Amino acid sequence: MIECTNCETAQFLQITKSRVYFQDGEMIREISERYECTLCDGTGTYTYTEDEDGASVSGDVQVTKERPRFA
Ligand SMILES: [Zn+2]
């Protein structure tokens, strides 16, 4: 899931913009979502790209796994 890096919660995140890019008219190639945290006014972008087999984020958001990570 996506959460705010400042608040460390997804509770206050809102999707302000969402775009889906298609390939050949059927396959989803890329998903881009812009998030805004209503608590700290942070913004970030989540991008999932089929080609690169994964997701990336920038800004004030981070992707968290289902299970907690301990360094
Ligand atoms: Zn926040």
N, CA, C, O and the ligand as a Tripos MOL2 file, in Angstrom:
@<TRIPOS>MOLECULE
protein
  285   283    72     0     0
PROTEIN
NO_CHARGES

@<TRIPOS>ATOM
      1 N           0.8300   -1.1930    0.0000 N.3       1 MET1
      2 CA          0.0000    0.0000    0.0000 C.3       1 MET1
      3 C           0.8690    1.2490    0.0000 C.2       1 MET1
      4 O           2.0770    1.1830    0.2270 O.2       1 MET1
      5 N           0.2400    2.3790   -0.2560 N.am      2 ILE2
      6 CA          0.9570    3.6410   -0.3070 C.3       2 ILE2
      7 C           0.7310    4.3980    1.0000 C.2       2 ILE2
      8 O          -0.3890    4.4670    1.5080 O.2       2 ILE2
      9 N           1.7810    4.9460    1.5180 N.am      3 GLU3
     10 CA          1.6030    5.7680    2.7150 C.3       3 GLU3
     11 C           2.4960    7.0020    2.6580 C.2       3 GLU3
     12 O           3.4540    7.0620    1.8870 O.2       3 GLU3
     13 N           2.1630    7.9800    3.4860 N.am      4 CYS4
     14 CA          2.9200    9.2150    3.5420 C.3       4 CYS4
     15 C           4.2120    8.9850    4.3290 C.2       4 CYS4
     16 O           4.1940    8.3980    5.4110 O.2       4 CYS4
     17 N           5.3260    9.4520    3.7750 N.am      5 THR5
     18 CA          6.6050    9.2410    4.4560 C.3       5 THR5
     19 C           6.7270   10.1390    5.6850 C.2       5 THR5
     20 O           7.4510    9.8080    6.6240 O.2       5 THR5
     21 N           6.0410   11.2460    5.6850 N.am      6 ASN6
     22 CA          6.1110   12.1600    6.8250 C.3       6 ASN6
     23 C           5.2580   11.6600    7.9950 C.2       6 ASN6
     24 O           5.6930   11.6680    9.1460 O.2       6 ASN6
     25 N           4.0400   11.2270    7.6770 N.am      7 CYS7
     26 CA          3.1010   10.8170    8.7220 C.3       7 CYS7
     27 C           3.1400    9.3100    8.9620 C.2       7 CYS7
     28 O           2.6090    8.8190    9.9580 O.2       7 CYS7
     29 N           3.7650    8.5880    8.0520 N.am      8 GLU8
     30 CA          3.8640    7.1320    8.1390 C.3       8 GLU8
     31 C           2.5040    6.4660    8.2660 C.2       8 GLU8
     32 O           2.3230    5.4950    9.0010 O.2       8 GLU8
     33 N           1.5690    7.0140    7.5340 N.am      9 THR9
     34 CA          0.2430    6.3980    7.4700 C.3       9 THR9
     35 C          -0.3990    6.7210    6.1300 C.2       9 THR9
     36 O          -0.0690    7.7180    5.4880 O.2       9 THR9
     37 N          -1.3080    5.8710    5.7270 N.am     10 ALA10
     38 CA         -2.0400    6.1270    4.4840 C.3      10 ALA10
     39 C          -3.3710    6.7960    4.7590 C.2      10 ALA10
     40 O          -4.1530    7.0550    3.8440 O.2      10 ALA10
     41 N          -3.6160    7.0720    6.0220 N.am     11 GLN11
     42 CA         -4.9370    7.5270    6.4420 C.3      11 GLN11
     43 C          -5.3440    8.8560    5.8030 C.2      11 GLN11
     44 O          -6.5230    9.0890    5.5340 O.2      11 GLN11
     45 N          -4.3660    9.7160    5.5650 N.am     12 PHE12
     46 CA         -4.6960   11.0610    5.0880 C.3      12 PHE12
     47 C          -4.3620   11.2770    3.6190 C.2      12 PHE12
     48 O          -4.4230   12.3970    3.1120 O.2      12 PHE12
     49 N          -4.0090   10.1960    2.9470 N.am     13 LEU13
     50 CA         -3.6580   10.3210    1.5420 C.3      13 LEU13
     51 C          -4.8970   10.3370    0.6610 C.2      13 LEU13
     52 O          -5.8460    9.5800    0.8660 O.2      13 LEU13
     53 N          -4.8560   11.2200   -0.3190 N.am     14 GLN14
     54 CA         -5.9110   11.2670   -1.3100 C.3      14 GLN14
     55 C          -5.2830   11.2230   -2.6940 C.2      14 GLN14
     56 O          -4.2420   11.8310   -2.9390 O.2      14 GLN14
     57 N          -5.9250   10.5020   -3.5840 N.am     15 ILE15
     58 CA         -5.4670   10.5100   -4.9750 C.3      15 ILE15
     59 C          -6.0230   11.7520   -5.6540 C.2      15 ILE15
     60 O          -7.2360   11.9370   -5.7520 O.2      15 ILE15
     61 N          -5.1070   12.6020   -6.1230 N.am     16 THR16
     62 CA         -5.5600   13.8290   -6.7610 C.3      16 THR16
     63 C          -5.5490   13.7120   -8.2790 C.2      16 THR16
     64 O          -6.1810   14.5000   -8.9830 O.2      16 THR16
     65 N          -4.8260   12.7230   -8.7660 N.am     17 LYS17
     66 CA         -4.7250   12.5700  -10.2090 C.3      17 LYS17
     67 C          -4.3670   11.1260  -10.5100 C.2      17 LYS17
     68 O          -3.5100   10.5390   -9.8500 O.2      17 LYS17
     69 N          -5.0130   10.5680  -11.4890 N.am     18 SER18
     70 CA         -4.7550    9.1810  -11.8260 C.3      18 SER18
     71 C          -4.7900    9.0130  -13.3380 C.2      18 SER18
     72 O          -5.7380    9.4230  -14.0070 O.2      18 SER18
     73 N          -3.7370    8.4030  -13.8530 N.am     19 ARG19
     74 CA         -3.6970    8.1890  -15.3030 C.3      19 ARG19
     75 C          -3.2930    6.7590  -15.5830 C.2      19 ARG19
     76 O          -2.4510    6.1840  -14.8920 O.2      19 ARG19
     77 N          -3.8980    6.2060  -16.5900 N.am     20 VAL20
     78 CA         -3.5540    4.8540  -17.0130 C.3      20 VAL20
     79 C          -3.1640    4.9070  -18.4870 C.2      20 VAL20
     80 O          -3.8900    5.4370  -19.3280 O.2      20 VAL20
     81 N          -2.0160    4.3510  -18.7620 N.am     21 TYR21
     82 CA         -1.5340    4.3430  -20.1350 C.3      21 TYR21
     83 C          -1.6700    2.9310  -20.6960 C.2      21 TYR21
     84 O          -1.2700    1.9510  -20.0660 O.2      21 TYR21
     85 N          -2.2340    2.8540  -21.8740 N.am     22 PHE22
     86 CA         -2.4640    1.5490  -22.4810 C.3      22 PHE22
     87 C          -1.5040    1.3000  -23.6270 C.2      22 PHE22
     88 O          -0.9730    2.2120  -24.2610 O.2      22 PHE22
     89 N          -1.3150    0.0230  -23.8530 N.am     23 GLN23
     90 CA         -0.4670   -0.3860  -24.9580 C.3      23 GLN23
     91 C          -1.3130   -1.2600  -25.8810 C.2      23 GLN23
     92 O          -1.9770   -2.1900  -25.4240 O.2      23 GLN23
     93 N          -1.2890   -0.9630  -27.1620 N.am     24 ASP24
     94 CA         -2.0620   -1.7120  -28.1470 C.3      24 ASP24
     95 C          -3.5590   -1.6920  -27.8560 C.2      24 ASP24
     96 O          -4.3010   -2.5630  -28.3100 O.2      24 ASP24
     97 N          -3.9860   -0.7090  -27.1100 N.am     25 GLY25
     98 CA         -5.4040   -0.5670  -26.8600 C.3      25 GLY25
     99 C          -5.9880   -1.5410  -25.8540 C.2      25 GLY25
    100 O          -7.1780   -1.4600  -25.5470 O.2      25 GLY25
    101 N          -5.1930   -2.4530  -25.3350 N.am     26 GLU26
    102 CA         -5.7520   -3.3900  -24.3680 C.3      26 GLU26
    103 C          -4.9010   -3.5370  -23.1100 C.2      26 GLU26
    104 O          -5.4220   -3.4490  -21.9990 O.2      26 GLU26
    105 N          -3.6070   -3.7570  -23.2720 N.am     27 MET27
    106 CA         -2.7640   -4.0080  -22.1150 C.3      27 MET27
    107 C          -2.4880   -2.7220  -21.3380 C.2      27 MET27
    108 O          -2.1770   -1.6850  -21.9250 O.2      27 MET27
    109 N          -2.6030   -2.8000  -20.0300 N.am     28 ILE28
    110 CA         -2.2200   -1.6700  -19.2060 C.3      28 ILE28
    111 C          -0.6970   -1.6260  -19.1320 C.2      28 ILE28
    112 O          -0.0540   -2.5770  -18.6870 O.2      28 ILE28
    113 N          -0.1460   -0.5260  -19.5660 N.am     29 ARG29
    114 CA          1.3020   -0.4210  -19.6130 C.3      29 ARG29
    115 C           1.8540    0.3380  -18.4150 C.2      29 ARG29
    116 O           2.9020   -0.0060  -17.8680 O.2      29 ARG29
    117 N           1.1370    1.3630  -18.0250 N.am     30 GLU30
    118 CA          1.6420    2.1730  -16.9280 C.3      30 GLU30
    119 C           0.4890    2.8200  -16.1750 C.2      30 GLU30
    120 O          -0.4840    3.2800  -16.7720 O.2      30 GLU30
    121 N           0.6160    2.8460  -14.8600 N.am     31 ILE31
    122 CA         -0.3760    3.5200  -14.0310 C.3      31 ILE31
    123 C           0.3440    4.5980  -13.2360 C.2      31 ILE31
    124 O           1.3520    4.3330  -12.5810 O.2      31 ILE31
    125 N          -0.1720    5.7930  -13.2990 N.am     32 SER32
    126 CA          0.4360    6.9040  -12.5790 C.3      32 SER32
    127 C          -0.5950    7.5620  -11.6800 C.2      32 SER32
    128 O          -1.6460    8.0090  -12.1400 O.2      32 SER32
    129 N          -0.2870    7.6150  -10.4100 N.am     33 GLU33
    130 CA         -1.2200    8.2200   -9.4600 C.3      33 GLU33
    131 C          -0.5060    9.2830   -8.6390 C.2      33 GLU33
    132 O           0.5950    9.0720   -8.1300 O.2      33 GLU33
    133 N          -1.1560   10.4140   -8.5270 N.am     34 ARG34
    134 CA         -0.5900   11.4870   -7.7240 C.3      34 ARG34
    135 C          -1.3380   11.5630   -6.4010 C.2      34 ARG34
    136 O          -2.5680   11.6010   -6.3640 O.2      34 ARG34
    137 N          -0.5760   11.5840   -5.3270 N.am     35 TYR35
    138 CA         -1.1700   11.5780   -3.9950 C.3      35 TYR35
    139 C          -0.9040   12.8800   -3.2690 C.2      35 TYR35
    140 O           0.1140   13.5420   -3.4690 O.2      35 TYR35
    141 N          -1.8500   13.2180   -2.4280 N.am     36 GLU36
    142 CA         -1.6790   14.3850   -1.5930 C.3      36 GLU36
    143 C          -2.0850   14.0080   -0.1750 C.2      36 GLU36
    144 O          -3.1340   13.4020    0.0440 O.2      36 GLU36
    145 N          -1.2340   14.3790    0.7940 N.am     37 CYS37
    146 CA         -1.5340   14.0990    2.1830 C.3      37 CYS37
    147 C          -2.2250   15.3220    2.7830 C.2      37 CYS37
    148 O          -1.6750   16.4230    2.7980 O.2      37 CYS37
    149 N          -3.4200   15.1050    3.2690 N.am     38 THR38
    150 CA         -4.1910   16.2360    3.7900 C.3      38 THR38
    151 C          -3.7320   16.6480    5.1800 C.2      38 THR38
    152 O          -4.1550   17.6820    5.6990 O.2      38 THR38
    153 N          -2.8650   15.8380    5.7820 N.am     39 LEU39
    154 CA         -2.3980   16.1710    7.1230 C.3      39 LEU39
    155 C          -1.1630   17.0750    7.0810 C.2      39 LEU39
    156 O          -1.0910   18.0650    7.8100 O.2      39 LEU39
    157 N          -0.1910   16.7340    6.2250 N.am     40 CYS40
    158 CA          1.0600   17.4940    6.1980 C.3      40 CYS40
    159 C           1.2580   18.2230    4.8760 C.2      40 CYS40
    160 O           2.2970   18.8510    4.6670 O.2      40 CYS40
    161 N           0.2720   18.1490    3.9750 N.am     41 ASP41
    162 CA          0.3500   18.8000    2.6650 C.3      41 ASP41
    163 C           1.4540   18.2350    1.7860 C.2      41 ASP41
    164 O           1.8800   18.8750    0.8240 O.2      41 ASP41
    165 N           1.9080   17.0600    2.1080 N.am     42 GLY42
    166 CA          2.9210   16.4210    1.2690 C.3      42 GLY42
    167 C           2.2940   15.8750    0.0030 C.2      42 GLY42
    168 O           1.1170   15.5160   -0.0160 O.2      42 GLY42
    169 N           3.0930   15.8140   -1.0580 N.am     43 THR43
    170 CA          2.6030   15.2530   -2.3080 C.3      43 THR43
    171 C           3.6000   14.2440   -2.8440 C.2      43 THR43
    172 O           4.8050   14.3550   -2.6140 O.2      43 THR43
    173 N           3.0960   13.2790   -3.5450 N.am     44 GLY44
    174 CA          3.9770   12.2700   -4.1090 C.3      44 GLY44
    175 C           3.3110   11.5790   -5.2710 C.2      44 GLY44
    176 O           2.1030   11.6960   -5.4780 O.2      44 GLY44
    177 N           4.1140   10.8550   -6.0290 N.am     45 THR45
    178 CA          3.6100   10.1720   -7.2010 C.3      45 THR45
    179 C           3.9730    8.6880   -7.1470 C.2      45 THR45
    180 O           5.1090    8.3160   -6.8510 O.2      45 THR45
    181 N           2.9970    7.8720   -7.4360 N.am     46 TYR46
    182 CA          3.2010    6.4380   -7.5100 C.3      46 TYR46
    183 C           3.0640    6.0130   -8.9580 C.2      46 TYR46
    184 O           2.0730    6.3320   -9.6150 O.2      46 TYR46
    185 N           4.0490    5.2990   -9.4490 N.am     47 THR47
    186 CA          4.0090    4.8620  -10.8350 C.3      47 THR47
    187 C           4.2600    3.3620  -10.9210 C.2      47 THR47
    188 O           5.2400    2.8470  -10.3830 O.2      47 THR47
    189 N           3.3690    2.6830  -11.5980 N.am     48 TYR48
    190 CA          3.5650    1.2580  -11.8440 C.3      48 TYR48
    191 C           3.7780    1.0580  -13.3310 C.2      48 TYR48
    192 O           2.9400    1.4390  -14.1480 O.2      48 TYR48
    193 N           4.8970    0.4650  -13.6710 N.am     49 THR49
    194 CA          5.2100    0.2530  -15.0740 C.3      49 THR49
    195 C           5.3530   -1.2280  -15.3560 C.2      49 THR49
    196 O           6.1380   -1.9290  -14.7190 O.2      49 THR49
    197 N           4.5830   -1.6860  -16.3200 N.am     50 GLU50
    198 CA          4.5930   -3.1050  -16.6730 C.3      50 GLU50
    199 C           5.9590   -3.5310  -17.1890 C.2      50 GLU50
    200 O           6.4480   -4.6080  -16.8490 O.2      50 GLU50
    201 N           6.5740   -2.6890  -18.0100 N.am     51 ASP51
    202 CA          7.8380   -3.0350  -18.6420 C.3      51 ASP51
    203 C           8.9400   -3.2870  -17.6290 C.2      51 ASP51
    204 O           9.7510   -4.2000  -17.7860 O.2      51 ASP51
    205 N           8.9590   -2.4800  -16.6080 N.am     52 GLU52
    206 CA         10.0470   -2.5780  -15.6430 C.3      52 GLU52
    207 C           9.7060   -3.5090  -14.4890 C.2      52 GLU52
    208 O          10.4590   -3.6390  -13.5240 O.2      52 GLU52
    209 N           8.5570   -4.1500  -14.6140 N.am     53 ASP53
    210 CA          8.1720   -5.1620  -13.6360 C.3      53 ASP53
    211 C           8.2150   -4.6340  -12.2100 C.2      53 ASP53
    212 O           8.7960   -5.2570  -11.3210 O.2      53 ASP53
    213 N           7.6040   -3.4960  -12.0050 N.am     54 GLY54
    214 CA          7.5930   -3.0000  -10.6440 C.3      54 GLY54
    215 C           7.0160   -1.6150  -10.5240 C.2      54 GLY54
    216 O           6.5390   -1.0230  -11.4920 O.2      54 GLY54
    217 N           7.0730   -1.1220   -9.3240 N.am     55 ALA55
    218 CA          6.4950    0.1650   -9.0310 C.3      55 ALA55
    219 C           7.5770    1.0990   -8.5030 C.2      55 ALA55
    220 O           8.5780    0.6620   -7.9350 O.2      55 ALA55
    221 N           7.3540    2.3750   -8.7010 N.am     56 SER56
    222 CA          8.2850    3.3480   -8.1490 C.3      56 SER56
    223 C           7.4840    4.5180   -7.5910 C.2      56 SER56
    224 O           6.3700    4.8050   -8.0300 O.2      56 SER56
    225 N           8.0770    5.1730   -6.6230 N.am     57 VAL57
    226 CA          7.4130    6.3250   -6.0350 C.3      57 VAL57
    227 C           8.3850    7.4840   -5.9700 C.2      57 VAL57
    228 O           9.5990    7.2860   -5.9340 O.2      57 VAL57
    229 N           7.8540    8.6850   -5.9560 N.am     58 SER58
    230 CA          8.6760    9.8610   -5.7550 C.3      58 SER58
    231 C           7.8960   10.8450   -4.9050 C.2      58 SER58
    232 O           6.6670   10.8150   -4.8580 O.2      58 SER58
    233 N           8.6260   11.7050   -4.2430 N.am     59 GLY59
    234 CA          7.9620   12.6890   -3.4000 C.3      59 GLY59
    235 C           7.7810   12.1650   -1.9890 C.2      59 GLY59
    236 O           8.6390   11.4600   -1.4590 O.2      59 GLY59
    237 N           6.6530   12.5180   -1.3870 N.am     60 ASP60
    238 CA          6.4330   12.2300    0.0230 C.3      60 ASP60
    239 C           5.6300   10.9630    0.2790 C.2      60 ASP60
    240 O           4.9800   10.8280    1.3160 O.2      60 ASP60
    241 N           5.6780   10.0390   -0.6670 N.am     61 VAL61
    242 CA          4.9700    8.7830   -0.4500 C.3      61 VAL61
    243 C           5.9320    7.6150   -0.5650 C.2      61 VAL61
    244 O           6.9830    7.7170   -1.1960 O.2      61 VAL61
    245 N           5.5610    6.5150    0.0480 N.am     62 GLN62
    246 CA          6.3700    5.3150   -0.0310 C.3      62 GLN62
    247 C           5.4600    4.1010   -0.1120 C.2      62 GLN62
    248 O           4.3050    4.1260    0.3130 O.2      62 GLN62
    249 N           6.0230    3.0360   -0.6730 N.am     63 VAL63
    250 CA          5.2750    1.7940   -0.7860 C.3      63 VAL63
    251 C           5.6480    0.9020    0.3840 C.2      63 VAL63
    252 O           6.8270    0.6900    0.6670 O.2      63 VAL63
    253 N           4.6560    0.3940    1.0460 N.am     64 THR64
    254 CA          4.9190   -0.5030    2.1670 C.3      64 THR64
    255 C           4.4370   -1.9010    1.8210 C.2      64 THR64
    256 O           3.4280   -2.0810    1.1390 O.2      64 THR64
    257 N           5.1690   -2.8710    2.3000 N.am     65 LYS65
    258 CA          4.7720   -4.2540    2.1000 C.3      65 LYS65
    259 C           3.6950   -4.6110    3.1080 C.2      65 LYS65
    260 O           3.4460   -3.8890    4.0730 O.2      65 LYS65
    261 N           3.0730   -5.7330    2.8550 N.am     66 GLU66
    262 CA          2.0260   -6.1680    3.7660 C.3      66 GLU66
    263 C           2.5840   -6.5080    5.1410 C.2      66 GLU66
    264 O           1.9670   -6.2340    6.1700 O.2      66 GLU66
    265 N           3.7500   -7.1020    5.1310 N.am     67 ARG67
    266 CA          4.3600   -7.4010    6.4190 C.3      67 ARG67
    267 C           5.3570   -6.2970    6.7640 C.2      67 ARG67
    268 O           5.9620   -5.7260    5.8570 O.2      67 ARG67
    269 N           5.5400   -5.9900    7.9990 N.am     68 PRO68
    270 CA          6.4290   -4.9010    8.4220 C.3      68 PRO68
    271 C           7.8720   -5.2120    8.0730 C.2      68 PRO68
    272 O           8.3090   -6.3620    8.1000 O.2      68 PRO68
    273 N           8.5840   -4.1740    7.7500 N.am     69 ARG69
    274 CA         10.0100   -4.3300    7.4640 C.3      69 ARG69
    275 C          10.8250   -3.8680    8.6450 C.2      69 ARG69
    276 O          10.5890   -2.8020    9.2130 O.2      69 ARG69
    277 N          11.7750   -4.6810    8.9980 N.am     70 PHE70
    278 CA         12.6840   -4.2970   10.0750 C.3      70 PHE70
    279 C          14.1060   -4.3520    9.5440 C.2      70 PHE70
    280 O          14.5600   -5.4120    9.1130 O.2      70 PHE70
    281 N          14.8020   -3.2580    9.5660 N.am     71 ALA71
    282 CA         16.1480   -3.1860    9.0100 C.3      71 ALA71
    283 C          17.1410   -3.9480    9.8890 C.2      71 ALA71
    284 O          18.3310   -3.9970    9.5760 O.2      71 ALA71
    285 ZN          1.5630   13.3190    5.5940 Zn       72 ZN72
@<TRIPOS>BOND
     1     1     2 1
     2     2     3 1
     3     3     4 2
     4     3     5 am
     5     5     6 1
     6     6     7 1
     7     7     8 2
     8     7     9 am
     9     9    10 1
    10    10    11 1
    11    11    12 2
    12    11    13 am
    13    13    14 1
    14    14    15 1
    15    15    16 2
    16    15    17 am
    17    17    18 1
    18    18    19 1
    19    19    20 2
    20    19    21 am
    21    21    22 1
    22    22    23 1
    23    23    24 2
    24    23    25 am
    25    25    26 1
    26    26    27 1
    27    27    28 2
    28    27    29 am
    29    29    30 1
    30    30    31 1
    31    31    32 2
    32    31    33 am
    33    33    34 1
    34    34    35 1
    35    35    36 2
    36    35    37 am
    37    37    38 1
    38    38    39 1
    39    39    40 2
    40    39    41 am
    41    41    42 1
    42    42    43 1
    43    43    44 2
    44    43    45 am
    45    45    46 1
    46    46    47 1
    47    47    48 2
    48    47    49 am
    49    49    50 1
    50    50    51 1
    51    51    52 2
    52    51    53 am
    53    53    54 1
    54    54    55 1
    55    55    56 2
    56    55    57 am
    57    57    58 1
    58    58    59 1
    59    59    60 2
    60    59    61 am
    61    61    62 1
    62    62    63 1
    63    63    64 2
    64    63    65 am
    65    65    66 1
    66    66    67 1
    67    67    68 2
    68    67    69 am
    69    69    70 1
    70    70    71 1
    71    71    72 2
    72    71    73 am
    73    73    74 1
    74    74    75 1
    75    75    76 2
    76    75    77 am
    77    77    78 1
    78    78    79 1
    79    79    80 2
    80    79    81 am
    81    81    82 1
    82    82    83 1
    83    83    84 2
    84    83    85 am
    85    85    86 1
    86    86    87 1
    87    87    88 2
    88    87    89 am
    89    89    90 1
    90    90    91 1
    91    91    92 2
    92    91    93 am
    93    93    94 1
    94    94    95 1
    95    95    96 2
    96    95    97 am
    97    97    98 1
    98    98    99 1
    99    99   100 2
   100    99   101 am
   101   101   102 1
   102   102   103 1
   103   103   104 2
   104   103   105 am
   105   105   106 1
   106   106   107 1
   107   107   108 2
   108   107   109 am
   109   109   110 1
   110   110   111 1
   111   111   112 2
   112   111   113 am
   113   113   114 1
   114   114   115 1
   115   115   116 2
   116   115   117 am
   117   117   118 1
   118   118   119 1
   119   119   120 2
   120   119   121 am
   121   121   122 1
   122   122   123 1
   123   123   124 2
   124   123   125 am
   125   125   126 1
   126   126   127 1
   127   127   128 2
   128   127   129 am
   129   129   130 1
   130   130   131 1
   131   131   132 2
   132   131   133 am
   133   133   134 1
   134   134   135 1
   135   135   136 2
   136   135   137 am
   137   137   138 1
   138   138   139 1
   139   139   140 2
   140   139   141 am
   141   141   142 1
   142   142   143 1
   143   143   144 2
   144   143   145 am
   145   145   146 1
   146   146   147 1
   147   147   148 2
   148   147   149 am
   149   149   150 1
   150   150   151 1
   151   151   152 2
   152   151   153 am
   153   153   154 1
   154   154   155 1
   155   155   156 2
   156   155   157 am
   157   157   158 1
   158   158   159 1
   159   159   160 2
   160   159   161 am
   161   161   162 1
   162   162   163 1
   163   163   164 2
   164   163   165 am
   165   165   166 1
   166   166   167 1
   167   167   168 2
   168   167   169 am
   169   169   170 1
   170   170   171 1
   171   171   172 2
   172   171   173 am
   173   173   174 1
   174   174   175 1
   175   175   176 2
   176   175   177 am
   177   177   178 1
   178   178   179 1
   179   179   180 2
   180   179   181 am
   181   181   182 1
   182   182   183 1
   183   183   184 2
   184   183   185 am
   185   185   186 1
   186   186   187 1
   187   187   188 2
   188   187   189 am
   189   189   190 1
   190   190   191 1
   191   191   192 2
   192   191   193 am
   193   193   194 1
   194   194   195 1
   195   195   196 2
   196   195   197 am
   197   197   198 1
   198   198   199 1
   199   199   200 2
   200   199   201 am
   201   201   202 1
   202   202   203 1
   203   203   204 2
   204   203   205 am
   205   205   206 1
   206   206   207 1
   207   207   208 2
   208   207   209 am
   209   209   210 1
   210   210   211 1
   211   211   212 2
   212   211   213 am
   213   213   214 1
   214   214   215 1
   215   215   216 2
   216   215   217 am
   217   217   218 1
   218   218   219 1
   219   219   220 2
   220   219   221 am
   221   221   222 1
   222   222   223 1
   223   223   224 2
   224   223   225 am
   225   225   226 1
   226   226   227 1
   227   227   228 2
   228   227   229 am
   229   229   230 1
   230   230   231 1
   231   231   232 2
   232   231   233 am
   233   233   234 1
   234   234   235 1
   235   235   236 2
   236   235   237 am
   237   237   238 1
   238   238   239 1
   239   239   240 2
   240   239   241 am
   241   241   242 1
   242   242   243 1
   243   243   244 2
   244   243   245 am
   245   245   246 1
   246   246   247 1
   247   247   248 2
   248   247   249 am
   249   249   250 1
   250   250   251 1
   251   251   252 2
   252   251   253 am
   253   253   254 1
   254   254   255 1
   255   255   256 2
   256   255   257 am
   257   257   258 1
   258   258   259 1
   259   259   260 2
   260   259   261 am
   261   261   262 1
   262   262   263 1
   263   263   264 2
   264   263   265 am
   265   265   266 1
   266   266   267 1
   267   267   268 2
   268   267   269 am
   269   269   270 1
   270   270   271 1
   271   271   272 2
   272   271   273 am
   273   273   274 1
   274   274   275 1
   275   275   276 2
   276   275   277 am
   277   277   278 1
   278   278   279 1
   279   279   280 2
   280   279   281 am
   281   281   282 1
   282   282   283 1
   283   283   284 2
@<TRIPOS>SUBSTRUCTURE
     1 MET1         2 RESIDUE 1 A MET
     2 ILE2         6 RESIDUE 1 A ILE
     3 GLU3        10 RESIDUE 1 A GLU
     4 CYS4        14 RESIDUE 1 A CYS
     5 THR5        18 RESIDUE 1 A THR
     6 ASN6        22 RESIDUE 1 A ASN
     7 CYS7        26 RESIDUE 1 A CYS
     8 GLU8        30 RESIDUE 1 A GLU
     9 THR9        34 RESIDUE 1 A THR
    10 ALA10       38 RESIDUE 1 A ALA
    11 GLN11       42 RESIDUE 1 A GLN
    12 PHE12       46 RESIDUE 1 A PHE
    13 LEU13       50 RESIDUE 1 A LEU
    14 GLN14       54 RESIDUE 1 A GLN
    15 ILE15       58 RESIDUE 1 A ILE
    16 THR16       62 RESIDUE 1 A THR
    17 LYS17       66 RESIDUE 1 A LYS
    18 SER18       70 RESIDUE 1 A SER
    19 ARG19       74 RESIDUE 1 A ARG
    20 VAL20       78 RESIDUE 1 A VAL
    21 TYR21       82 RESIDUE 1 A TYR
    22 PHE22       86 RESIDUE 1 A PHE
    23 GLN23       90 RESIDUE 1 A GLN
    24 ASP24       94 RESIDUE 1 A ASP
    25 GLY25       98 RESIDUE 1 A GLY
    26 GLU26      102 RESIDUE 1 A GLU
    27 MET27      106 RESIDUE 1 A MET
    28 ILE28      110 RESIDUE 1 A ILE
    29 ARG29      114 RESIDUE 1 A ARG
    30 GLU30      118 RESIDUE 1 A GLU
    31 ILE31      122 RESIDUE 1 A ILE
    32 SER32      126 RESIDUE 1 A SER
    33 GLU33      130 RESIDUE 1 A GLU
    34 ARG34      134 RESIDUE 1 A ARG
    35 TYR35      138 RESIDUE 1 A TYR
    36 GLU36      142 RESIDUE 1 A GLU
    37 CYS37      146 RESIDUE 1 A CYS
    38 THR38      150 RESIDUE 1 A THR
    39 LEU39      154 RESIDUE 1 A LEU
    40 CYS40      158 RESIDUE 1 A CYS
    41 ASP41      162 RESIDUE 1 A ASP
    42 GLY42      166 RESIDUE 1 A GLY
    43 THR43      170 RESIDUE 1 A THR
    44 GLY44      174 RESIDUE 1 A GLY
    45 THR45      178 RESIDUE 1 A THR
    46 TYR46      182 RESIDUE 1 A TYR
    47 THR47      186 RESIDUE 1 A THR
    48 TYR48      190 RESIDUE 1 A TYR
    49 THR49      194 RESIDUE 1 A THR
    50 GLU50      198 RESIDUE 1 A GLU
    51 ASP51      202 RESIDUE 1 A ASP
    52 GLU52      206 RESIDUE 1 A GLU
    53 ASP53      210 RESIDUE 1 A ASP
    54 GLY54      214 RESIDUE 1 A GLY
    55 ALA55      218 RESIDUE 1 A ALA
    56 SER56      222 RESIDUE 1 A SER
    57 VAL57      226 RESIDUE 1 A VAL
    58 SER58      230 RESIDUE 1 A SER
    59 GLY59      234 RESIDUE 1 A GLY
    60 ASP60      238 RESIDUE 1 A ASP
    61 VAL61      242 RESIDUE 1 A VAL
    62 GLN62      246 RESIDUE 1 A GLN
    63 VAL63      250 RESIDUE 1 A VAL
    64 THR64      254 RESIDUE 1 A THR
    65 LYS65      258 RESIDUE 1 A LYS
    66 GLU66      262 RESIDUE 1 A GLU
    67 ARG67      266 RESIDUE 1 A ARG
    68 PRO68      270 RESIDUE 1 A PRO
    69 ARG69      274 RESIDUE 1 A ARG
    70 PHE70      278 RESIDUE 1 A PHE
    71 ALA71      282 RESIDUE 1 A ALA
    72 ZN72       285 GROUP 0 **** ****
